[in-house]
Amino acid sequence: MKGKPVRPVITSRQLLYLLIGTTMPTESLLLPAPLIQTFGKDALWVILGGASLAIVPLLITLFILRRQQWQTLSEMLQRLGVFSHVIPLLFAIPAMLGLINIWASFAQLLRVDLLPRTPAWVTTASAAAAVIYGSVGGPEVVGRIAQALVPLFIYEVVMLFLLALPWLEPIHLMPLLPEHGFVLTLGIYQTFTFLAEVAFATYFGSLVRDRQGIPRALWTALSVNTSMLLLTTGMPLLMFGASHARILAVPPLTAVRAIHYGFLVERLDAFMAAPWAVFVSLKLIIWTVFASSLLSDTFGVRVYRWLVWGTTAAISLFSLRLGSLGAVQTNVREVWYASGAPLMLAALIIIAALALRRRGRRPSRA
């Protein structure tokens, strides 16, 4: 692929799976630990609050897509002068900041659970080759990959929760109502920043052929991402209780390790690690395509594949500076919560304001 696509190339179903893959893999392992440590059993209320707040960027994204009509995001911004370059950059920067955390969490979680003696640079280099291979095809290729892989991971999470049922104790969630007043502040914002990634549809949604299916794709993606986060956070809470789950570095992973069915299944987490690694690789591909496409709009670079190579090499190498899961969590707090997510939301609001000022043109029927 020599240039990024400028015409609709994906379906609304593929958009759905792209948006699930944008958020789900890392939210399920990076969010539960800090939420449980801070809020205990109220972490589930935090997730519901964050999901409710994420409806706002979802609605803004739908508004932008309606204004675009049959234009892509870059075509919509072409007549805005300097804004046609600045706005894609505002979206690309948070995407690159988020990629640092995704790369680092990929390497560190594999080292913790599956490859403890393998240096992080080895797994990172191996994943970089797969990411480059999957990203150079652009949204059309990654949409097909997401459609094939995302349902499998959803089924896996549901299956793990069902297998854990004999060890789940609902008493650990009593009383059901929130016990902390501040549950509606910091924790909801943290969850919101992950679920608000539905705003990626501002770019991917403009490439959809059957636009009537876009609203359903966005609402379903937000619902699925919220449900998966509730399952992966609720499982360790129901299994161990808040007091014990608080001391775990990765509560969902520990919960999966505790599932056993005699000689039939002794280390279920070993079966989970490989599919998770594949799914995070898919997330890396989606974010790389998103960031590279926006950088192409920003700098007018038409040779898209070189942006993929450069983005992947630079960010994966930089992510090696985060040498532990603790460092990854710290970077999420200091970079994503404080800078990346606010910048992404600011870009979304600016695009909506500009879309409000101009009328979209209908495509020529010649």
Sequence and secondary structure as in RCSB ss.txt:
>XXXX:A:sequence
MKGKPVRPVITSRQLLYLLIGTTMPTESLLLPAPLIQTFGKDALWVILGGASLAIVPLLITLFILRRQQWQTLSE
MLQRLGVFSHVIPLLFAIPAMLGLINIWASFAQLLRVDLLPRTPAWVTTASAAAAVIYGSVGGPEVVGRIAQALV
PLFIYEVVMLFLLALPWLEPIHLMPLLPEHGFVLTLGIYQTFTFLAEVAFATYFGSLVRDRQGIPRALWTALSVN
TSMLLLTTGMPLLMFGASHARILAVPPLTAVRAIHYGFLVERLDAFMAAPWAVFVSLKLIIWTVFASSLLSDTFG
VRVYRWLVWGTTAAISLFSLRLGSLGAVQTNVREVWYASGAPLMLAALIIIAALALRRRGRRPSRA
>XXXX:A:secstr
  S   S  B HHHHHHHHHHHHHHHHHHHSHHHHHHHHGGGHHHHHHHHHHHTHHHHHHHHHHHHHHTT  HHH
HHGGGTTHHHHHHHHHHHHHHHHHHHHHHHHHHHHHHHT TTS HHHHHHHHHHHHHHHHTTHHHHHHHHHHHHH
HHHHHHHHHHHHHTGGG  GGGG S S   GGGGTHHHHHHHHHHGGGGGHHHHGGGBS GGGHHHHHHHHHHHH
HHHHHHHHHHHHHHH HHHHTT SSHHHHHHHH   TTS S HHHHHHHHHHHHHHHHHHHHHHHHHHHHHHHHT
   HHHHHHHHHHHHHHHHTT  SHHHHHHHIIIIIIIIIHHHHHHHHHHHHHHHHHS        
